[in-house]
């Protein structure tokens, strides 16, 4: 996907292993599918979990589903 | 079928311009109409510490409550309605329920009890509602609205008795609720004492401060919403830039960088410092209006900053966005708004919603 469809890695935090990716709208479904199906990287098992997806970068700075009281 | 691969879920961003002191300005109404808020942030360029004018508002953000295992029929009890719904403003929202999967309930300050339930629950409850607007061809979700403050909803009315019977005996519904009550001077018991028999916990919103250094900020002109080439940036660019700042995205990537091509919209200036405050919890509109008023007072004295921003995030799993417009979660439950307040008290108000939402007011 990264070669055929430009994807920006906007942030990456090693501590939490979380990243924010940016892709053009028409590539949204392809990118999410690619992430879901990616089970191996360099012979190591891995899995990606999409925490939040939005057309608005600002929406990603607040996630009520992760609100811890 | 190949077409579907290239379609992204729809969304909407509307922008309104106004002036805070104008008598017909709707800025306060928009804040008041957005009942459930889980996060509030404000960013003040050219500022290093919490301004004096904001200190008391930040110190007095009030409390909210988490009540566990609360039966929905308790909201229909007249003691509750008389104490909290008819007086002041009562806010309640189910905690940890997903609007696209679970049953959800909410109480709005106008006295409406909203139940968003799945098909089985709706049929078992037997109360009149309407199908969810975002349910697709086969209706799997229904919305029931009960006006607790209506004069025809008094204790002996047929309506009241039917609702009480449905929620108490036919299909009891129990949830953990986030609640808050703005008393507006009304005397009487508090939520803490009323629900003392339930597991109730008082909570304070979490507040964090940070000072950002050498921040690239877009140049904005309040009367140019679309921006002017070489002179100012538009609202959409500002909205995205603010998202980058709040998510700590690097602002100066080169277009040849292989990691990210995002960069600050131009024209921009570098400010030596900017103050960022983030508040999370269950924050009621009354407090946000106070915050907004005090942020306007910040410009009461001459300041280096040309503008500041106030961003408010709604709950992804709330059954409503603004007023009683149904809100749903498709791929993201966004319903947020952002104010840009200029030195001269002009403002931009941007309201954003996702797929399963009405256009904001």
Interface residues (C-beta under 8 A of the other chain):
Chain A: X6 X8 X9 X10 X11 X20 X22 X25 X26 X27 X28 X29 X30 X52 X53 X54 X55 X56 X57 X58 X59 X60 X61 X62 X63 X64 X65 X67 X69
Chain B: X4 X5 X6 X7 X8 X9 X11 X13 X38 X39 X41 X66 X95 X98 X201 X203 X239 X240 X242 X243 X244 X246 X247 X248 X249 X250 X259 X260 X261 X262 X280 X281 X311 X313 X314 X315 X316 X317 X331 X332 X333 X334 X336 X338 X352 X354
